[in-house]
Amino acid sequence: MLNFNLTYPDVQINLVSFYAVFLRHRDNYRVFLFSLSKNSTIYAACMKKDKPIVVIKVGSSVITDEGGNLNIHILENIVFQASQLFEQYNIILVSSGAVSSGKKWLKKYNKHLTKRKAAAAIGNPLLMKEYSMHFLKHGYQVAQALLERQHFASRPQFLQLKETIFELWQNEIVPVVNENDVVSNFELQFSDNDELATLLAVSFNANVLIFCTSAGGYKDGHGAIIPFVEDVDGVIRFLRDDTSAHGTGGMNSKLTFTKLAAGLGIKVVYCGVQDDDSFIRALKGEAGTTFKARSSTLNERQKWLASGSITIGSVEIDEGAYKALQQRKSLLLVGVTKIEGAFSASEVVQITIPTGEIVGVARMRFSASDLTTKRKNMMVAHADNIVIF
């Protein structure tokens, strides 16, 4: 007999005679490995056979018709495919469509911020009603998460978010995520859901980020879908200056965040939603466009720092400092050529080079005003708090 009290993630078991326990929950196994302590008590670390993580982003132009109304046929197909993936992957579904769903109920709707907030307040429950109804047909319940940038900027808040999402996955519930448009501060809101999906993919260390597009992939100058992209910079010349009809993003936005995600070790896939096997074929490289993930040695905290922190200022650095940071060195004040923004000590700022390109982020040891009084050989950001993209 084994008499024990079970807690998660750590387990304390009073020893009788036992080496390991395997608990089976559907197709996943939890394994408890034991080590004997001096007082004949065994402490066990609980490990779950983790599924790979996939973040799926569905934009307004994909999920709505020409009139801006929800396209139920497309939504059903997205749910069907997501349900198939959920058997093999932990998924986060980032879905636009709340504003598009709610705006028809407002008199004289325009894109004024207050109108958008009101449309989102109306549209969110309408959108979730559809997702809930159709996921239940496949045996899955959904949970809604309305997020703001501050949930990523604060490490404790982000860890609470992460624990909640993992709890939903443990219970085979699909998280459906959108920005909390109703209360989001204009200055701190996400540029669009492409950014939100990317932040989730990077900070959750996802294996794949899927962007659903009406184009079905990323196209070359002749309108043909490019099946595989080694380097994002190599296909920028094919970019068209457009935005989605009913959203705030477009291919320009997707490419920006694709570069960030791929640079941080996440495979990015663009695919359509017309076929009932688009997601699976795209994951196999048989449809859409796959952007190669670069090798990344960043730990989870560094990925969170790179993706989720609010940046309220920037420092421009010279060529020598840039080379040093690429070699995982700390940033010295002598390498800083320009300071912008009124940031405080311990806040995160963007790192730029003279061309204006943003090359990384850093948590600064000093405020912007203090930097003007420090010695040139002073370390202003430690290597552990710097991430170069």
N, C-alpha and C positions, 0 to 999 in steps of 0.2 A: 504494500500500500504506500501511496505517496500523498502526504497531507500538505497542501500548499494554498496560499492565497495568491491569486494572479492579478498583476497590474501591468499596464502597458505604458511605455515600452520596456520597463525593467521589471523583472520577476524575481521574487524571493521565495525559495522553496526550502522547507525543512527536510534534511536528508534522512531517508530510510535506505533505499538502495536503488539508484536510478542514474542513467547516463544522459538520455536525451528523450525529448517528447516531440512528436510530429503532430501538429493539429492541421486538419485539412478543412479548408473552406472553399467549396466548389473546386476550381482548378488551381487554387493558390495554396501554398504550403507555408506555414509558420514554423520555424525551427528554433528550438531552445537549446543552447549549448551551455553546459554547466561547468563551473570550476569550484573546487572545494575551498572553503575558508577555514580559519582556525577554530571557529565555534561550531563546526559541523553544519554550517548553513551554506546552501548553494545559491549563488547569484547567477541569474541567466539573462543573457541579452537576447531580446526577441528580434528576429530578422524575418522579414517577409519576402517572398519571391516577388520582386517588383516587376511590374509591367513597364515597358518603355513609355515615355510621355510624348503625346502629340498635341499641339495647340492648333486649332482650326479657326481661321478667321473668315467670317462671311460678311461681306459688305452690303450696303443698301442697294447698290446697283445690281447685285446678284439676286437678292431676296425680294425685290419689289419689281412691279411691272412699270410700264412707261408712265402710268398715272401716279406712281409713287405708292401704290397699294401693295400689301403683301401678296406675293405670288405663292399661293398655297401648294401648288404642284411642286414648285422648286423646293419649298420648305420641307415637304414630305420626303422628297428625294434626299435632301441633306440629312434629315433625321434617320432615314433608312441606312445611308452609308455610314453615318457616325455610329449608329448602333452596331453595325458590323465591326467597325474598328474597335469599339469598346470591349469586345470580347478578347482582344489581344493587346490593347493599349489603354493607358489612363489618358483620357482626353479632357481638354478644356475647350469649350466652344465659345468663341468670342463673336457675338452676333450684333450687328447693327440692325436697324429697322424700327427702333422704338419711335424715333421722331417721325419717320415716314408713316408709321401706323397711326400716330396720334394727330398729325397736323390737319387731317381732313375734318376733324371735329372742332377746329378753331375757326372763328370768323376772321376773314381777311388775314390769313396766315402769311407771314414773310419770314426771312431768315434772321430777324432781330433776336438777340440772345434770349430775351424774356419769352418770346414766342416759342423758341426751340425748347426751352426748359419746360414750358407748359405742354408742348406736344410730346416730349419725352415722358412726362408724368402720366399722360393719358395712354401713350403707346406701350410703355413697359409691361403693364399687366395684360394688354391685348396680345403682345408678342409672346409672353410667357405662357399664356393660355394655349396658344397654338403649339408651342414646343412641348408643353406638358401632355397635351392630348395625343400628339403623334408619337412621342417617345414611349408613352404608356402602351401603345400598340405593340411595341417591341419588348415590353417587360421592364422598362427603365423609368425611374422617376427623375425629375430635374430639380435643380436648386439654382436660384438666381443670386449672383454676386454683382452688386453695383459698386464700382471701384473709383477712387480718386487718386491723383498722383501722390498725395501724402501717404497713402497706404504702401507705396513703394519707397518713399523717401525716408520713412521712419523704420529702422531695422526691427524694433519690437513689434510694430504694427504689421510689417511684412511677414514676420515669423508666425504671428497669429493667423494671418491669411493663409499661409502655407499649411499650418496644422489643420485648419478648417477644410481646405481643399482635399488634403490627404484623408481626412475623416470621411468626406463624401465618397471618395474613391473606395475606401474600405467597405462602404455599404452599397457600392455599385450604383451610385447616384451621379448623374451627369451635371457638372457645373456649367451653367450658361452665364457668361460674363458680358457686361457692358459698362460704359462709363456712367457714373452717377451725374447725368446732365442736369438734374433738377437743382443740385446744390453746388456743383463744381464752380470754383472761382475761375473767371475768364483767363486770368494771367497764368494760372497753374493747370488748366485743363489739358488733356492730351490733344495733340494735333489732330488725331483721328484714331480709329480703332486699329489701324495698322500698327501704330505705336504701342497701343495697349497690348495687343497680341504679342508683339515683339518683347515687351518688358516681361510679360508672363513667361514666354518661352525661355528667355535668357535666365531670369531669376529662378525658375523652376528647373533649370538645366534640362530642358526638353530635348528629345532626340530629333524631332522634326517639327517645323513650323509650316503649316499649309495655308496659303492664301488662295481662297476661291475667287476666281475672276470670270467675268463674262467673256473675256477674250480666250479663255482656255489655256493660257500660258503666256510666255513672253515672246513677242514676235520680232523678227528681223525687219530690215528695210523693205522686203518684198511681201510682208504680211504672213510669212510662214513661222510657225512656232519653233523656237530653238529648244531642242530636247535637253541639252546639258550645257551649263555655264560654269567654266572653271573659275573665272574672276569677274566680279560684277563690273569693275571698271572697263572691262573689255567690251561690254555690250551697252554702255551708257549712250553711245552714239545713235542707237535705235530708239531712244526714248522720245515719246511724243508728249507735248505740253497739253495735258488734259486732266480733268478731274471727273469723278463719277457724277452721274446725273442727279442722284438724290442723296449723296453723301458729301463728306468733306475731303476725301482722299482721292486717289487715282494711282496710275502706274508710277508716277514720279515718287509719291509717298512710299509705295511698296518697295521700290528699288532702294530708297534711302535706308529703310529698316531691314531690308534683305542683306545689305552690306554689313550692317551692325550685327545681325544674328549670325550670318555665315562667318564673320570675322571672329565671333566668340564661340565657334565650334558647333553650330546648329545647322543641320541640313534644311534648306528652304525649298518648298515646292509650290509652284503656281499650277492650278488646274481648274477645269470647268466643273460644272455641277449638272450638266444635262443628262449624262449617262448614270446608270445606277451602280457603276463600278469605277467611277472617276477617281475616287480617293485611293482605292486599292491599287489601281493601275499606275497612278501617279507615284505612289510610294515605291512601286517596283521599277520606276523609271520608264514605264511603257506609255505614258501619256503626260501632257503638260510639259513644264520646264523644271528641271532640278538644278539648284544652285549648290555647288560643292561647299561643304563645311571646311573651314580651315582648322588646322590643329590648334588647340587651345590648352594652355597649362594653368589657366586661372582657376582658383578655388571658388566655392559657392559665394563666399562673402565678396570676393572681387567681382564676380559676375553681377551680384546685386548692386555693387557700387557703380559698375559701368552702365547698368541699364536703368536703375530705378531712382537714383538720387536727384533731387531737385537742384538744378544748377542756376544760381542767381548772379553769377559773375564769371569772369574768364581771366586767364593770364596768358599772354603771348610769350613764347619762348624762342630762343635762337636755335640755329642748326646744331650747335654743339650740345646744348641741353637736350634737344630732341633725340640725338644719337645716344646720349647717356641714359635717357629714360627707356629707350628701346632695349637697352642692355640691363634693365631692371635696377637702375641706380635711382637714388633720391634726387629731388629737385632742389638746387641751390638758387639763392636769390640772384646770383651773378648771371644766371641764364635766363632770367625773366626780363623781357624787353618792354612789356606793356601790361597794365593792370586795368581792368574794367569792372564796374559794379561795386556796390558797397557791401561786400560779404564780410562775415564775421569769422573768427577763429573756429575751426572744426567744421565749417561748412564746405560743401562740394562745389568746385568750379570747373568750367571747361578749360582744357588746354588747347591752345591754338598755335599755329605757326604763321610766319609772315604772309603767306598766301591767303590767310583767312580760314583755312581748313581746320576743322575740329579734329584733333588727333587723339584725345583722351580726356579723362577727368581725374581730379585729385582732391583729396580732403586736406584743406590747408591748415597749417599749424598756427597761422597768424591772420589777423584781419587785414583787409585791404589798406586801411590807414596805417597799421603797424608796419606793413611791408616797406613803406617809404622811409622808415627810420632805422631799419635793421642793417647790419653789416652784410656786405655782398657775399661773404662766404657762409652765410647763415642757411641752414637747411629749412626750407619753407614747406616741404611736403615729403613724408617718408615713402620709401619705395613700396611698402606694404599698403599704402593708401593711395596709390597711383595705378590707373589702368590705362594702357595705351591700346587703341583699337587696331 
